[in-house]
Amino acid sequence: MATRCRHVFRKLLPLFCLRTSNYVPYHEKAFLSYQRANILGKRYKHSNPWKGDGSTGEIEFEVGDCRPIKISYGKLARFADGSAVVQMGDTTVMATAVSKNYLSTAGFLPLTVDYRQKAAAAGRIPTNYLRRELGPTESEILSSRMIDRSIRPLFPPGYLYDTQIVCNPLAVDGIHDPDVMSINAASAALSLSDIPWSGPIGAVRVGFLNGEPIINPTRSELTESQLNLVVVGREHSHVVMLEASANDILVQDFRQALKTGIAECMKIVKNISEIQEQHGKDKREHQVPNDATTDISEAVCSLAQTKITEIFTDAEHDKFSRDNALFEVRRNVVNELKESFPDSPPQTLVQAFDKLSKETFRDLILDGNTRCDGRGMNDLRDISCQVDLYKPLHGSALFQRGQTQVLCTVTFDSLESAIKSDPISAITSGIKEKNFMLHYEFPPYATNETGRVGMGTAGRRELGHGVLAERALRPVIPDGFPHTIRVTSEVLESNGSSSMATVCGSSLALMDAGVDISAPVAGVAVGLVTRYSKENPEELDKYKLMTDLLGIEDYMGDMDFKMAGPKGCVTALQADVKIPGLPLKLVLEAVDQASEGKSDVLKIMNQTLSTSRFEPKENHPVTEKLLVRPEQRAKFVGLGGYNIKKLRAETGVTVTSLDENTFQIFAPNATAMDEAKAIVDELLEDRAPPLEHGAIYTVTIMEMKDNGLMVQIHPNMPLAFVHINQLDPRKVDHPSALDLKVGEDISVKYFGRDPITGKIRISRKVLYSTAAESIKNLNTRPKTLANNPWGSFKDTLDTRNN
C-alpha cells in the first residue's frame, strides 16, 4: 500500500508544481519536466548533446596586427547555461555562466565572478605543502574584479537572480595574458546563454611602444611598453570599463591608445554577435520586484519632495547631518503613509522614498547645476596636508580632502623583505619579486561603523584600491633603490575618493622619507550623472561631469572615474561604469577634466612639500656593501649561518648575499650600523701573518685522511688540506705509507689561494729536487703534471721556457 501511495504521489507531484515551478530546486527540473510532459500527453523529444546537434562550432578572426583569436562553443561544460572557450596563441580560457531560476533575497544583483589560475595550465605543480591550489591569490582577485566590473552594468535592472561566472584558464603559454581573454570568454558565454544580458562586449589590452599603440601585446612587449590599458566596449563604440597602469604616459598619447582600443573591441563584439544570432538561446523571462504603485509614489512626492530638495541644496550639511536629515524625513513619511496604505509593506514605502531622493539629487545636478555641498562641477573640496608627523617613522603624511582623511606611512627594510612571486604568478605576470608595495586599509570606524579589524587578509575592495594606488606610484620610484619600501595607507575618515587620497598622501610620505621620486603624484575622481531620451532610451540626452566625488555622488551617480599621475601624465586609471556603456566622446572629456583636477591638487600638495628631502632623518636606515674574500666567506657566515644570525640578534641588522663575495648590510639606523661594523671587523680580522707566494713553511699534521692531510700553518688560520698527490713524487695509496703521523711537522711550499674557493694551495712533493731537476734538464717536450690539481697552462709555459 505504501509503495502504491508513493507511486501516485510521484505522478501527481509534477501537476502540483505546474503553478509553482519557480520554487522547484534546479536539480529536480529535468525530472519534473519529463514527468509533466508524459502526464499532459505530450511527446518528449530526447536529444543527446554529446553527439552534436549543430550547436557546436568555432570562429576565428584577427584583432590588431594579425593577432588571431579563436572562440569555440558547444563542446565543453554543456550543463552550464552558457559556456565558451577563447584561445590566443597557446593560451586558452574557458568561461561558464549559470544563473538560478528563482529570486534571491538580496536587494542587489548577486553576481559572483571567480577567476582561478590552475598550476597545471602553466605546466607546474603548486609549491605549498598540500601541492594543490588553495585560496585565491592577489592576481586572481584583481582579475575577478576586472571581469565583474565589465559584465555587471549590462544586466537588466531588477535582475536579482544568483549568477556565477567561472573563468578557468585551461592552458597558459607565458606569452599571452589570460585575464583579458577571460572577459571575452565570459561575454561569449553570457551571450550564448538564456541569461538576460545586454551584451556582447569585447575586451583588448593596449600597449604603447615606439610611439604607437599595440593591441594585445605579448608579455615581453608589455615589459617594454609605456602603457598597460585594458579597454572593454560594446556596440556603438561605447566604453564599459577601463583599467590602466602606465609609465608617465602623456595624456594625448593615452587618448590615442583609448581610441585605438575601442575600435578593436568592436571587431570582437561583431563576431560574438554573429555567434549569438546563429546559436544563442532565447533569453529567459525573469521576475522583477514590484515597484511602488503610482498612488504611493505621488503620495511620497507630495510629502517629501520639498524637504528633500531643501536638504540637498543646503551646503552647510556634512555627510552625517545630511544622512540624518534624510533619515528623519523618511521615517516621518513612512509613518504617515502607513495609515493611508495599510496593505503596502513598509519596505515598499522606503523604496519609493529612496527612488524619489535619487531622482531629486540627479535633477538638481542636471537641471540646476547644483551639487549638494555647494561646489561647482569642476571645484575641489578643501585640501590640507601635513608631513613628518611622528619622529620614529621613516616617512609620514596626513592628507585631508573634505571629510576624507588618510594617514600614510613609509617603512624601509632590507631587500630580503621584497615580495617573492609564486612560480605560477611569475609565469603569468612576468614579475618575480617587487621591492615596493602599498597596502590600503579601510577600518570600520572610518564610516562610523563597527566590524572586524586586522583579520590578516584584505577584502576585495581594499585589495583593489591598494593595487590602484601602488600602480600610480610605482613608475616614479627610482630604479635600484637599496631598500624595500612598504607604504601603508589607513583611511581615518571616508566621504568619497579615499583611493585617490591614498595616492596623494603616499606621494607626500615618500618625499618625506627621502625617496627620490621622479615627480609628485596626485589623483582625483570624476563622477557622472546622465539622463536618457524618453523617445529613445539608448540615446543620451544630458549629462554632467563632477570633479572630486563625494560619497553620496558616487552612490547616486553613474560612473566613478579615477585617474592619477604626475602633472600632464597618467600612471594609473580606473573607470567603473554603472550604466550599459558610455560614448567615447564622454570618456575622453572625463580624461581631460580629471587631468585638470589632478593639476590643481598637485599645486596644493607642492605648498607643503614639493621635492624629496635631501638630508636623511636621524632614524633613516643605512645600507652598505661588504666585500668578503673567498677564504673569509666561511668564517664570516659561520656554520649554518650562525655568525649572520648572531649579528642580526645583537644589532638588528640584516645581511643579504648579493653574489659569492659581496654582501649587503642593512641597519635600521647609523648606530646599529656602527655596532655591526665593529663585530664584522672582528670576525674578518686577519690575525694570522701573511703568506708569501713560493715560500716554504713548516706545518703540523692535525688529521690524516684517506685522500690527504689536514695541516696547521698558524694557530690563527684554518686548517689547510694537502692532497695525497701533493705529498710525494711517488704514487701512494694512503698517507701512512710515507710513515707520516699526526702531530709530526713537515715542510710544504705555498702556491697562493684558489681564485674561486679561496682555499690554500700547498705541496710537499715539489720540495723533492730530484724530480724537479729531472724535469728541468730534459730538452724535450715538457710533460704536464697530470696528478697536480693546481697545474695550469702558465705552469706549462714556464716549464717549456726553462
C-alpha positions in Angstrom: 0.0 0.0 0.0 2.8 2.4 0.9 4.6 1.6 -2.3 1.5 2.4 -4.3 0.9 5.7 -2.5 4.5 6.8 -3.2 3.9 5.9 -6.9 0.8 8.0 -7.1 2.5 10.9 -5.3 5.4 10.9 -7.8 2.8 11.0 -10.6 0.9 13.9 -9.0 3.9 15.9 -7.9 4.6 17.4 -11.3 1.0 18.6 -11.7 1.2 20.2 -8.3 4.4 22.0 -9.3 2.9 23.4 -12.6 1.9 26.7 -11.0 4.9 26.8 -8.5 7.7 25.7 -10.8 9.7 28.8 -9.8 10.2 27.3 -6.4 11.3 23.8 -7.6 15.0 23.2 -6.9 17.1 23.3 -10.0 18.4 19.7 -9.8 14.8 18.4 -10.0 13.9 20.5 -13.1 14.8 17.8 -15.7 12.8 15.0 -13.9 9.7 17.2 -13.4 9.7 18.4 -17.0 9.9 14.8 -18.2 7.0 13.7 -15.9 4.9 16.7 -16.8 5.2 16.0 -20.5 4.1 12.4 -20.1 1.1 13.3 -17.9 -0.1 16.0 -20.2 0.1 13.6 -23.2 2.9 15.4 -25.0 5.8 13.6 -26.7 9.1 14.3 -25.0 11.9 14.7 -27.6 15.2 13.3 -26.4 18.4 14.8 -27.6 22.0 13.8 -26.9 24.2 16.9 -26.9 27.3 14.7 -26.9 26.5 13.5 -30.4 26.3 17.1 -31.7 23.1 18.8 -33.0 24.6 21.7 -34.9 25.1 23.9 -31.8 28.8 23.4 -31.7 31.4 25.3 -33.7 34.2 27.9 -33.6 35.0 31.2 -35.2 38.4 32.7 -35.8 39.3 36.3 -36.5 42.1 38.8 -36.2 42.5 41.7 -33.8 45.2 44.3 -34.0 48.3 43.5 -36.1 47.4 39.9 -37.2 46.8 38.5 -33.7 44.2 35.7 -34.2 41.5 35.0 -31.6 39.5 31.7 -31.7 36.2 31.3 -30.0 34.7 27.8 -29.7 31.4 26.8 -28.1 29.1 23.8 -27.5 32.0 21.4 -26.7 32.8 21.9 -23.0 30.7 22.3 -19.9 27.4 21.8 -21.6 25.4 21.6 -18.3 26.1 25.3 -17.7 23.6 27.8 -19.0 26.4 29.1 -21.3 30.0 28.3 -21.9 32.7 29.4 -24.4 36.4 28.8 -24.9 38.7 31.6 -26.1 42.2 31.0 -27.4 45.0 33.3 -28.4 48.3 31.8 -29.2 48.6 28.7 -26.9 46.7 30.4 -24.1 43.2 29.0 -23.7 40.5 30.1 -21.3 37.0 28.6 -20.7 34.2 30.6 -19.1 30.9 29.3 -17.9 27.7 31.2 -16.9 25.0 29.8 -14.6 22.0 31.7 -13.1 19.4 30.3 -10.8 15.7 30.2 -11.7 14.3 31.8 -8.5 14.7 35.2 -7.0 17.3 35.9 -4.4 16.5 37.7 -1.1 19.3 40.2 -1.8 18.3 43.7 -2.8 21.0 43.8 -5.5 22.3 41.7 -8.3 24.0 38.7 -6.6 26.7 38.2 -9.2 29.8 36.2 -8.4 32.9 36.1 -10.7 35.6 33.5 -9.9 38.9 33.6 -11.9 41.3 30.8 -10.9 44.8 30.1 -12.2 45.5 26.4 -12.3 49.1 25.4 -11.9 48.6 22.6 -14.4 47.7 25.1 -17.1 51.2 26.5 -16.8 52.8 23.1 -16.6 53.7 23.5 -12.9 52.8 21.9 -9.5 51.8 24.2 -6.6 54.7 24.7 -4.1 52.5 24.8 -1.0 52.5 21.9 1.5 49.3 20.4 0.0 50.6 20.6 -3.6 47.2 21.9 -4.7 45.5 25.2 -5.4 44.5 27.0 -2.1 42.6 30.3 -1.7 42.6 32.9 -4.4 45.8 34.9 -4.9 46.0 38.7 -5.3 46.2 38.4 -9.1 43.2 36.1 -9.2 41.1 38.6 -7.1 42.1 41.5 -9.3 41.2 39.6 -12.5 37.9 38.6 -10.9 37.1 42.2 -10.1 38.0 43.3 -13.6 35.7 40.8 -15.2 32.9 41.6 -12.7 33.1 45.4 -13.5 33.0 44.6 -17.2 29.8 42.5 -17.2 27.8 43.8 -14.2 26.5 47.0 -15.9 24.8 45.1 -18.7 22.4 43.0 -16.6 18.8 44.3 -16.7 17.6 46.5 -13.7 15.9 44.4 -11.1 17.5 41.1 -12.1 18.0 39.6 -8.6 18.9 36.0 -9.5 22.0 34.4 -8.2 24.5 34.3 -11.1 28.0 32.9 -11.2 30.7 33.3 -13.8 33.7 31.0 -13.6 36.8 31.6 -15.7 39.2 28.7 -15.9 42.5 29.0 -17.8 43.0 25.7 -19.5 46.5 26.4 -20.8 48.9 29.3 -20.3 51.8 29.8 -22.7 53.5 32.6 -20.7 53.2 34.9 -23.7 49.6 36.0 -23.8 47.8 37.0 -20.6 44.6 35.1 -19.9 42.8 37.8 -17.9 41.6 39.8 -21.0 40.7 36.6 -22.8 38.6 35.7 -19.7 36.5 38.9 -20.3 35.8 37.9 -23.9 35.1 34.3 -22.9 32.6 35.5 -20.2 31.0 37.8 -22.8 30.6 34.8 -25.2 29.2 32.5 -22.5 26.6 35.0 -21.4 25.6 35.9 -25.0 25.1 32.2 -25.9 23.1 31.5 -22.7 19.5 32.2 -21.9 20.5 34.6 -19.1 19.1 38.1 -19.6 22.1 40.3 -20.5 22.6 43.3 -22.8 25.9 42.1 -24.4 28.1 41.2 -26.0 31.2 43.1 -25.0 34.7 42.9 -26.3 38.0 43.5 -24.4 41.5 44.2 -25.6 44.8 45.1 -23.9 46.5 48.1 -25.4 50.2 48.9 -25.1 52.2 51.9 -26.3 55.5 51.0 -27.9 57.8 53.2 -30.0 55.1 56.0 -30.1 52.4 53.7 -31.5 49.5 51.8 -29.8 49.8 48.0 -30.0 46.9 45.6 -29.5 47.1 42.6 -27.2 50.9 42.8 -26.7 52.9 39.8 -25.6 54.4 39.6 -22.2 57.8 40.6 -23.5 56.3 43.5 -25.4 54.4 44.6 -22.3 57.5 44.8 -20.2 58.9 47.4 -22.7 55.5 49.2 -23.2 54.8 52.6 -21.7 51.2 51.7 -21.2 49.1 48.7 -20.0 45.5 49.6 -20.7 42.5 47.2 -20.7 39.6 48.5 -22.7 36.1 46.9 -22.6 33.5 48.2 -25.1 30.1 47.3 -26.6 28.2 48.2 -29.7 28.2 51.8 -31.0 31.8 52.2 -29.6 30.5 52.6 -26.0 33.0 52.2 -23.2 32.0 49.8 -20.4 35.2 49.5 -18.3 38.8 50.9 -18.3 41.8 49.9 -16.2 45.3 51.1 -16.9 48.8 51.4 -15.5 51.4 53.5 -17.3 54.9 54.8 -17.1 54.3 58.5 -17.2 52.4 58.4 -20.5 51.3 61.8 -21.8 47.5 62.5 -21.8 47.4 62.9 -25.6 49.1 59.5 -26.1 46.6 57.9 -23.7 43.7 59.3 -25.6 45.2 57.9 -28.8 45.5 54.4 -27.3 42.0 54.6 -25.9 40.6 55.4 -29.3 42.5 52.5 -30.9 41.5 50.1 -28.2 37.7 50.8 -28.5 37.9 50.4 -32.3 39.4 46.9 -31.9 36.8 45.9 -29.3 34.1 46.4 -32.0 35.7 43.6 -34.0 35.2 41.2 -31.1 31.7 42.4 -30.4 30.8 41.9 -34.1 32.0 38.2 -34.1 30.3 37.3 -30.8 27.1 38.9 -32.1 27.2 36.6 -35.1 27.6 33.5 -32.9 24.7 34.7 -30.7 22.4 35.2 -33.7 23.1 31.7 -35.0 23.5 29.6 -31.9 22.4 31.7 -28.9 19.5 30.6 -26.7 16.3 32.7 -26.3 16.6 34.9 -23.2 14.5 33.6 -20.3 11.7 35.6 -18.7 12.5 36.9 -15.3 10.6 38.4 -12.4 11.2 42.0 -11.4 10.5 43.1 -7.8 7.3 45.0 -7.6 7.7 48.8 -7.6 5.6 51.2 -5.7 2.2 52.0 -7.2 1.5 55.3 -8.8 -0.6 56.4 -5.8 2.2 55.6 -3.4 4.8 57.4 -5.5 2.6 60.5 -5.8 1.9 60.5 -2.0 5.6 60.2 -1.2 6.4 63.0 -3.6 3.8 65.4 -2.2 5.0 64.8 1.3 8.8 64.7 0.8 9.7 66.5 -2.4 10.2 69.9 -0.9 12.0 68.6 2.2 14.4 66.5 0.1 15.2 69.5 -2.1 15.9 71.7 0.9 18.4 69.1 2.3 20.2 68.6 -1.0 20.6 72.4 -1.5 21.8 73.1 2.0 25.6 73.4 1.6 26.0 73.6 5.4 25.3 69.9 5.7 28.1 67.4 6.1 27.9 63.7 5.5 26.3 62.7 8.7 24.0 65.6 9.2 22.7 65.2 5.6 22.1 61.5 6.1 20.4 62.0 9.5 18.1 64.7 8.0 17.1 62.4 5.1 16.5 59.5 7.6 14.3 61.7 9.7 12.2 62.8 6.7 11.9 59.2 5.5 10.8 58.0 8.9 8.1 60.6 9.2 6.9 60.0 5.6 6.7 56.2 6.1 4.8 56.5 9.4 2.3 59.0 7.9 1.7 56.8 4.8 1.2 53.6 6.8 -2.3 54.7 7.6 -3.2 55.7 4.0 -1.7 52.4 2.6 -2.2 49.8 5.3 -1.8 46.9 2.8 1.6 48.1 1.5 4.6 46.8 3.4 7.0 49.4 4.9 9.7 48.3 2.6 7.7 49.4 -0.5 7.3 52.9 1.1 11.0 53.1 1.8 11.9 52.1 -1.8 9.5 54.8 -3.1 11.2 57.4 -0.9 14.7 56.3 -1.9 13.8 56.4 -5.6 12.4 60.0 -5.1 15.6 61.0 -3.3 17.8 59.7 -6.1 15.8 61.4 -8.8 15.8 64.7 -6.9 19.5 64.5 -6.3 20.2 63.9 -10.0 17.8 66.5 -11.3 19.4 69.2 -9.1 22.7 68.5 -10.8 21.4 68.1 -14.3 18.9 71.0 -14.3 20.1 73.3 -11.5 23.9 72.7 -12.0 24.0 72.4 -8.2 26.0 69.9 -6.1 24.8 69.1 -2.6 27.8 70.7 -0.9 27.6 73.9 -3.0 30.6 73.3 -5.2 30.8 73.8 -8.9 31.2 70.9 -11.3 35.0 71.4 -11.5 35.6 72.5 -7.9 37.7 70.6 -5.4 37.0 70.2 -1.7 39.2 71.9 0.8 42.6 70.2 1.0 45.2 70.2 3.8 48.4 68.3 4.0 50.9 67.5 6.8 54.2 65.6 6.7 56.7 64.3 9.3 54.0 63.6 11.9 55.9 61.2 14.1 59.7 61.1 14.5 60.1 57.3 14.8 58.6 56.8 11.3 60.8 56.8 8.2 58.1 58.9 6.4 54.6 60.0 7.2 51.9 62.3 5.8 48.3 63.2 6.6 46.1 64.1 3.6 42.7 65.7 4.2 40.2 66.3 1.4 36.9 67.4 2.7 35.7 64.7 5.1 38.1 62.1 3.6 41.2 61.7 5.8 44.1 59.3 5.1 47.2 58.6 7.1 50.1 57.3 5.0 53.4 55.9 6.4 56.6 54.7 4.7 58.8 51.9 6.1 62.2 50.8 4.8 63.6 47.4 5.2 66.3 45.1 3.6 66.0 43.6 0.2 65.2 40.3 1.8 61.7 41.7 2.6 60.8 42.0 -1.0 57.7 40.1 -2.2 58.7 36.9 -4.0 56.1 35.8 -6.5 55.0 32.1 -6.6 56.0 30.3 -9.8 52.5 30.4 -11.3 52.2 34.2 -10.9 55.7 34.7 -12.2 54.8 32.8 -15.4 51.6 34.8 -16.0 52.7 38.2 -14.9 56.5 38.1 -15.5 57.2 39.7 -12.1 59.4 37.5 -9.8 59.8 39.9 -7.0 59.0 43.5 -6.1 60.6 45.8 -3.5 57.8 48.4 -3.5 54.4 47.7 -2.1 51.4 49.7 -0.9 48.8 48.4 1.5 45.4 50.1 1.8 43.3 49.7 5.0 39.7 50.7 5.5 38.7 50.2 9.1 35.0 50.3 10.0 35.3 53.4 12.2 36.1 55.4 9.0 32.4 55.5 8.3 31.1 55.3 11.9 30.5 51.6 11.8 31.6 48.5 13.7 33.2 45.4 12.3 36.2 43.1 12.3 39.7 44.8 12.3 43.0 43.3 11.5 41.9 39.8 10.4 45.1 39.4 8.4 43.6 39.3 4.9 42.3 42.3 3.0 38.9 42.3 1.3 38.5 42.5 -2.4 37.7 46.2 -2.3 40.7 47.0 -0.1 43.0 44.9 -2.3 41.8 46.6 -5.4 42.2 50.1 -4.0 45.6 49.4 -2.8 46.8 48.0 -6.1 45.4 51.0 -7.9 47.4 53.4 -5.7 50.5 51.2 -6.0 50.3 51.3 -9.8 50.0 55.1 -9.6 53.3 55.4 -7.6 55.4 52.6 -8.9 56.7 54.5 -12.1 58.2 57.3 -10.0 60.1 55.1 -7.7 63.9 55.2 -8.6 65.4 52.1 -10.1 67.9 50.2 -8.0 66.6 51.6 -4.7 68.7 49.9 -1.9 65.7 49.3 0.4 62.4 47.5 0.2 59.6 50.1 0.5 56.3 49.5 2.2 53.7 52.2 2.2 50.6 51.8 4.4 47.5 53.9 3.9 44.9 53.9 6.7 41.7 55.6 5.9 40.6 57.5 9.1 37.6 59.3 7.6 35.8 58.5 4.4 33.4 60.5 2.3 34.5 59.6 -1.2 37.7 59.2 -3.2 39.7 57.5 -0.5 41.8 55.6 -3.0 42.9 58.9 -4.7 43.5 60.4 -1.3 45.8 57.4 -0.7 47.8 58.3 -3.9 48.3 61.9 -2.7 49.2 61.1 0.9 51.6 58.3 -0.2 53.4 60.6 -2.6 53.9 63.1 0.2 55.1 60.4 2.6 57.6 59.1 0.1 59.1 62.5 -0.3 59.1 63.0 3.5 61.1 59.7 3.8 63.7 60.9 1.3 62.8 58.6 -1.6 64.0 60.5 -4.7 60.8 60.1 -6.7 60.9 61.5 -10.3 57.8 63.7 -9.7 55.0 64.2 -7.2 51.9 62.2 -7.9 48.2 63.1 -7.3 44.9 61.5 -8.0 41.3 62.7 -8.5 37.9 61.0 -9.1 35.4 62.3 -11.6 31.7 61.4 -11.4 28.9 61.4 -13.9 25.1 61.9 -13.9 23.2 61.1 -17.1 19.7 61.4 -18.4 18.5 59.4 -21.4 15.9 60.5 -24.0 12.4 59.4 -23.3 11.8 58.8 -27.0 14.9 56.7 -27.5 16.2 55.1 -24.2 19.5 54.3 -25.9 20.3 58.0 -26.7 22.0 60.1 -24.1 20.1 63.4 -23.7 22.0 65.2 -21.0 25.0 64.6 -18.7 27.2 66.3 -16.1 30.7 65.5 -15.1 31.8 66.2 -11.5 35.3 66.6 -10.2 36.3 65.2 -6.8 33.4 62.9 -5.9 31.6 62.8 -2.6 30.4 59.5 -1.3 26.7 60.3 -2.0 27.6 61.4 -5.5 29.3 58.1 -6.1 26.3 56.2 -4.8 23.7 58.3 -6.8 25.8 58.7 -9.9 26.6 56.6 -13.0 30.4 56.5 -13.0 33.5 56.5 -10.8 36.4 57.6 -13.0 39.7 57.6 -11.1 42.9 59.0 -12.6 46.4 59.5 -11.1 49.8 60.6 -12.2 52.3 63.5 -12.2 51.4 66.7 -13.9 50.5 66.2 -17.6 51.0 62.4 -17.4 49.0 59.3 -16.4 50.3 56.4 -14.3 47.0 54.8 -13.2 43.4 54.9 -14.3 40.2 53.0 -13.4 36.7 53.6 -14.7 33.7 51.9 -13.1 30.6 52.5 -15.2 27.2 51.7 -13.7 25.1 52.0 -16.9 25.4 49.9 -20.1 28.3 51.8 -21.6 29.3 55.4 -22.3 30.1 57.2 -25.6 33.8 57.5 -26.3 33.5 61.3 -26.5 32.2 61.5 -22.9 35.0 59.3 -21.6 37.7 61.5 -23.4 36.0 64.5 -21.8 36.4 62.9 -18.4 40.1 62.3 -19.0 40.6 66.0 -19.7 38.6 67.1 -16.7 40.4 64.6 -14.4 43.8 65.9 -15.7 42.9 69.5 -14.8 41.7 68.5 -11.4 44.9 66.5 -10.8 47.0 69.5 -11.6 45.1 71.6 -9.1 45.7 69.0 -6.4 49.4 69.0 -7.2 49.6 72.7 -6.7 48.2 72.4 -3.2 50.5 69.5 -2.3 53.6 71.4 -3.5 52.9 74.1 -1.0 53.6 71.6 1.8 56.4 69.5 0.2 57.4 69.8 -3.5 60.6 67.7 -3.6 62.1 64.8 -1.7 64.2 65.5 1.4 68.0 65.6 0.7 69.2 65.1 4.2 68.1 61.8 5.8 66.4 61.7 9.1 68.1 60.5 12.3 66.2 57.2 12.2 66.8 56.7 8.5 68.1 53.2 7.7 71.7 52.7 6.4 72.8 50.3 3.8 76.4 49.4 2.9 78.1 46.8 0.8 80.7 44.5 2.2 83.3 42.7 0.1 84.5 39.4 1.6 87.4 37.5 0.2 86.7 33.9 -0.8 88.9 32.5 2.0 87.0 34.6 4.6 83.4 33.7 3.5 83.1 30.6 5.6 84.4 32.4 8.6 82.1 35.4 8.1 78.9 33.3 7.5 79.7 30.7 10.2 78.4 27.2 10.5 74.8 27.1 9.2 74.8 30.9 9.1 75.5 31.2 12.8 77.5 34.4 12.7 74.9 36.2 10.5 72.1 35.1 12.8 74.0 36.3 15.8 74.8 39.6 14.1 71.1 40.2 13.5 70.1 39.2 17.0 72.7 41.5 18.6 72.4 44.6 16.4 69.2 44.3 14.4 71.0 44.4 11.0 70.1 42.2 8.1 72.8 40.7 5.9 71.9 39.8 2.3 74.1 37.9 -0.1 74.3 39.7 -3.5 76.8 37.3 -5.0 79.6 35.0 -3.9 81.8 37.7 -2.4 79.5 40.7 -1.9 77.1 41.2 0.9 74.7 44.0 1.7 74.3 45.1 5.3 71.0 46.8 6.2 70.9 48.6 9.5 67.8 50.4 10.9 70.0 53.4 11.9 73.5 54.6 11.9 74.2 53.4 15.5 73.2 49.8 14.6 75.5 50.0 11.6 78.5 51.1 13.7 77.9 48.2 16.1 77.6 45.8 13.2 80.8 47.1 11.6 82.8 46.5 14.8 81.6 42.9 15.0 82.2 42.3 11.3 85.7 43.8 11.5 86.5 41.5 14.5 85.2 38.5 12.5 87.2 39.3 9.5 90.3 40.4 11.3 93.3 38.7 9.8 95.3 37.8 12.9 97.5 35.3 11.0 100.7 36.5 9.3 100.5 37.0 5.6 101.9 34.1 3.5 104.5 34.7 0.8 103.9 33.0 -2.5 106.6 30.3 -3.2 107.8 30.3 0.4 108.4 27.0 2.3 106.6 26.6 5.7 106.8 24.1 8.4 103.3 22.8 9.2 101.9 20.4 11.8 99.8 17.3 10.8 96.4 17.6 12.6 94.4 14.9 10.9 95.1 12.1 8.5 92.5 11.2 5.8 92.4 8.7 3.0 93.0 11.3 0.4 95.4 13.6 2.2 96.4 15.5 5.3 94.9 18.3 7.3 97.7 20.6 8.5 98.0 23.7 10.6 100.1 26.5 9.2 99.4 29.0 12.0 97.2 28.8 15.1 95.0 31.7 13.9 94.5 30.2 10.5 92.0 27.5 9.5 93.4 24.1 8.7 94.8 23.6 5.2 94.5 20.4 3.1 97.3 18.7 1.4 96.1 16.3 -1.3 97.7 12.8 -1.4 99.0 13.6 -4.9 101.0 16.5 -3.4 102.7 14.5 -0.7 105.3 12.6 -2.6 106.5 12.3 -6.2 105.7 8.6 -6.0 102.1 7.4 -6.1 100.8 6.3 -2.7 97.5 4.9 -1.7 97.4 6.3 1.8 99.5 9.0 3.7 100.5 6.3 6.3 102.6 4.7 3.5 105.0 7.6 3.9 105.4 7.0 7.7 103.6 10.2 8.5 101.9 10.6 11.8 99.5 13.1 13.5 101.5 15.8 15.3 104.5 15.4 13.1 106.0 18.5 11.4 106.6 18.6 7.7 107.7 21.2 5.2 105.4 22.4 2.4 105.6 25.0 -0.3 102.9 27.7 -0.6 101.4 28.4 -4.1 98.7 31.0 -3.2 95.0 30.6 -2.9 92.4 29.1 -5.2 90.7 32.1 -7.0 87.3 30.6 -6.7 87.1 28.8 -3.3 89.9 30.8 -1.6 91.5 27.6 -0.2 95.2 27.5 0.4 97.3 25.6 -2.2 100.4 23.9 -0.7 102.5 21.0 -1.8 105.2 18.7 -0.2 106.1 16.9 -3.5 107.7 19.9 -5.1 110.4 20.0 -2.4 112.0 16.9 -3.7 114.7 18.4 -6.0 115.4 15.1 -7.8 112.0 15.1 -9.6 112.2 18.8 -10.2 115.8 18.6 -11.7 114.9 15.8 -14.0 112.0 17.7 -15.5 114.0 21.0 -15.8 117.1 19.4 -17.6 115.1 17.5 -20.3 115.4 19.2 -23.7 112.2 17.7 -25.0 108.5 18.4 -25.0 107.6 19.3 -21.4 105.4 16.9 -19.5 102.3 18.2 -17.7 102.0 17.0 -14.1 98.7 15.2 -14.6 98.4 14.4 -10.9 98.8 18.1 -9.9 95.4 19.7 -9.3 97.0 23.1 -9.2 98.7 22.7 -12.6 97.9 25.4 -15.1 98.7 26.4 -18.6 101.0 29.1 -17.2 103.0 26.4 -15.3 103.4 24.5 -18.6 104.7 27.6 -20.4 107.2 28.3 -17.5 108.5 24.7 -17.8 108.8 24.9 -21.5 110.8 28.2 -21.3 113.2 26.6 -18.8 
